[in-house]
């Protein structure tokens, strides 16, 4: 049984159709125990791929006579891409919806699971640095997609698949010109995404 995500008021129907093709192709290819589909309020770029968040690290200022005592203990913000995959730290107000599907004998059924990939309350970015995907579930595909595609004329999708072996993570960007077209990818060949979308 195919799954289907419905269009919202700010979604381009053709982009959501493309998303549904992608979701169902991923399920055939990977058959994870869970599928999570997460809508982000607006377009997001490839920099979110495998991004863990930001945190404070000790400053590397040289200690000499020009530095005050406090400068020696100063910290600076730094961005992190952890070795162990973590959930992308989207702010809660950017997460429009989180839908969960479970594998059953008849295919995938929508089941509202209580434990969500994205928390509903705002937290400091560094709190995400150790929210490992593998601690959340043992077999799942997570698909993030951008909202506001009707107005923007561009869309993005990001996929994390975990199960046996190393996680598979990739990003795809789409543009609406004469119909929706795949423009670029990261972490996967464009041809492979095209095969998923169009079966070619």
N, C-alpha and C positions, 0 to 999 in steps of 0.2 A: 504494500500500500504506500503510495507516494505521499510525502508530506507537503504542506503548502503554508507559506507565510502570507498573510493578507496585507494589502497596501493600506497605509495610513493616508491622511489628508495631504501630507507634504511629500509623499513618495510618488515617483514616476512608476506607473503600472508596468511598463516594459522592463524597467530595471528590476523590479520585484520578480517578474517572470524569469529574468536571467538568474537572479539569486536562487529561485526555486529549482531551476535546472541544475545549478551548481550543488545545492544541498542534496538533491536526490542522486546525483552522480557520485558525490562523496560517500553516501551511504552504501551504494552498490560496491564501490571500490574498497571501502575500509570496514564496513559493518561494525562500527563501534557499539558498545553497550548503551552509551548515552550520546545524544546530540544536543548541544546548546546553541541557540541562535540568539544573538545579542545585537540590538540596534543602538547605534550611537547617533546623537542628535544631528550631526552634520558631518561633512567630509573629514576624513583623517588621512594622514599620509603614511608612507613606508617607515617613518622613524618610530612608529609604535611597535613595529615587529620585534618581538622578544625583549622589548623595553621593560625594565623592572621598576624604575622610579628614581627619585633623587634622594640623597641623604647628605649628612654632614661628614666631612673628613677633616683631619687635622691639616692646618695650613702648612705649606712647605716654605714659608718665609725663612730666609737665613737668620740665624741668631747672631747678631753682632751688636755693637754699641748703639746703632741707630734704632734698633727695635726696643719697644717698651716691654716690660714684663708681661703685660696682657697679650701683646702681639704674638708672643711665643706660644700661647695656648689658643690662638684664634682658629676658627674652623671656616671652611668654605663649602658651598654646595657643589655636589658632583652628581652626574647622571650615571646610572648603572644598567648594564645588560648582564644579568647573572648567568653563570654556567648552567644552573638548574632553572628550568623554565618557570616563570611566574606569570600571573595574570597581568595584562596591561593596566596601568593605574589610571584609568579614566575616572574623572570626577563623577560622583553619583548623579549630579544633575545633568550629566551628558548621556547617561544610560536611559534610553527611552523604554526599552523592554528587554526581558530575558525569558526565553521560552525553552522548555526542556522536553525532550522526547526520549522514550525508552524502547529498546529493542524487545519485541515480543514475537510470538509464533506467527502472527499475521503481518509482521512488518514493524514499523515504528508508530507508537501512539504517544500523543501529547499527555504528559503527566507533570503537574506543577510541583516540582521538587522543592523542599523547604530551604535547602542549603544553596545559596546563590553564588555564582562566580564573582559578582560585583556587589559589594556591601551597599546598603541603602543609605548609610550615614557617612558624612565626610570624615576622613581621617588624614593624618599627615602622610605625605608620599612615602616616607621611609618605612612606614608600617607595612607596605606592600612588598618590601624587598625579600621577604622570606615566605610569601604566600605562594608556595609551589603548586603548580597544576597537578603534579603527580600525587600530592597529598590530598587533593580534592576528590579524585576518582581514578580508577586504574585503567579504564578504557572509555575514551570519549573523543568526539570531535567538537571543537568550539569554532563557531563562525561569527565574526563581528562584521556588520555591514553599516554603511553610512545612510543616514536619513537626509531629508531635505533635497532629494535628488530631482524633484520636479522643478524647483527654482534653480538649483545649481547647475544642472546639466552635466554633472560628473558624480561618480560614485566610487566607493572603495569597499573591498572585502579582505578580511584577514582570517586565516585558518590555522588553528593549532590542532593537531591530531596526536593523541597519545595512546599507547597500548604496548605491544611487544616491541622492544627496541627503542631507538632514539626518537624523540618527538619530531614530527614533521611540522614545519612552520613556514607559511608563505603569505605574501601580500599581492593583491591585484588592484590596479586602478582602471577605471572605465570612463569613457567620455561619450556624450550624446551629440552626434553630428547628424548623419543620415541614419539614425538608429544608434543603438548602444554598441560601442566597440571596445574591445580590450586594448588598452593603450600601453601598459607596462606592468611588469611583475618584479618581485624580489623574492628570492628563495625558491623559485620554481621557474621552469621555462614557459614562455608564452604559449608554445605549442601544446604543452601538457594541459594548461588551463583551457585552451581552445578545445582540446579533445574532451575534457570534462563537460564543457558547456554545449558543444555542438556535436559530440560523438564522432568527430572526424579524425 
